[in-house]
Structure formats: structure tokens, C-alpha cells
């Protein structure tokens, strides 16, 4: 939810002209500050969903949200930065900037996550329209097209197909020093991506419930999140077009940053899948008439 809100606000501000594409530092700074300030959103959403699914270790869940993805991102960025320093790259970040990132992480983002989680746990859990049994039902054998490999294969290809053309221009802007100006069109593509992820996840969730398989939450997360796998695989195809020196450092830097971007996309689209499936389940079961 935090990454999704960050992406929405960043694209909106850029489309309205507040962020100039000529000043890439301002765009990156806006993304970083938005992510830090939206920590309360991540804490609140985590608390509501965790309470809805009757989780008990709420301190552990909140801590994982505050330290999980930011910790992975910081470690990858630190390693990439060390490699860039050893190669004498001008893109390397000084040590003081790394300290500022740590201050933003532990001084602002982490407290905001716990702040949002506090209010989230104060709220009532999301109520379901029907009562669920405490005795789990036996799940019958599922058809081949409802297996995890097939759902991951199909669930990600449609959202990726909706945005891969725009992805080419974004990668060209990042890796080939080209300017990207069409943020209005990017906003439209982003909306199509969100709608496509929600639709394909709801479709597979419906098929799954028809097969009497009620374990829909992690399947929905992975179905929508598989879009990131296609983005990461596409980065291999795009790498062949780069005219950079094919040294070991080049491979590590390129695929390290693309892997981090794909991980962020996986978490963002995965949340979209879970949220859309939760809304879909509440809607269809609310229409059931119990005499």
C-alpha cells in the first residue's frame, strides 16, 4: 500500500508539472520523501488486514513492515554503491548521504509505521458478511490450469502486456540518459496496469472458489505480483541493447537495481491482488441469501 500510494502521488505530481523531467534528482527525492512520509499508510493497512485475518503477533508484523522492504532496499543500495565507488563511478553516493537515508528510515519512516499501526489496531476488524467455520474443509483435486505455475504464468503476462511499451521508454530514461516527458500518458498506463492486475486476480480467485479452494489470499498476492517476474525477465532482453562495457560490475549494478525495482513492483501489485480479491469475496458473499 505504501509503494502504491508513493507511485500514485509521484506520477500525479509529475503529470501536473510539479516535477521536471530535466531534474532527475528532484524526481528521486520526491519518491524517497513520499515513501518515508507514507509509512503510516503501510502501518495502518497492515494492522487492519492482520487483525481481519486474526493474527496474534502484531508487534512482529509491524516490525517486519517497518524494516522488511526498506532493509532489503538499503542493503542492496549499499552494496551497489560500494561497487560503484570501487569502479570510480560519478554516480556513487557519498557516505553522508547514506547516513541521511538511515535517519529518514529510523527517524521518520519507522515511527510513522508504528503510528499508523496503532490507529489500525484500534479500528474494528473488517467484517465478513457470512460466518466461517473453524473446521477446515477438505480441498478437492484442482484442474491443471489452477496450479500455481499456470496462474503465475498467465496472471502476470496480461498486466505486463499492458505496460511493456512504456516500460521500454522508462528503462531508456534510466539507463541511457534519455529524457522522459510523457507523464500524462504514463498515468494512463499506470491506471490500466492497476485495473488489469485487479481483473486478472479476481478472475482467478473466482475460478479458485468454484473449485472449492478457499486459500485465496497468498494465491491472489502471487498472481498479481507475477507481473514483476515478467519485468525482471524483460530486463535481460533490454540489457542486450545497452552499449555499456560488459564487465562484472556492470552486470551486478544493472541486475541488482532491476531486481530491487522488480521486488518493489511485486509487493505493490501483490497488494493490489489481495485488496481486489478481498473486495470481490465480500461482495459475492454479501449477496448470498441465508434463510
Secondary structure, DSSP 8 states (H G I E B T S, - for coil): -HHHHHHHHHHHHHHTTSS-TT-HHHHHHHHHHHHHHTHHHHHHHHHHHHHHTT-S-HHHHHHHHHHHHHHHHHHHHHHHHHHHHHTT-TT---HHHHHHHHHIIIIIIHHHHHHHHHHHHHS-----SS---SS--------GGGSHHHHHHHHHHHHHHHHHHHHHHHHHHHHS------HHHHHHHHHHHHHHHHHHHHHHHHHHHHTT----HHHHHHHHHTHHHHHHHHHHHHHTT--S---HHHHHHHHHHHHHHHHHHHHHHHHHHHHHHHHHHHHHHHT----
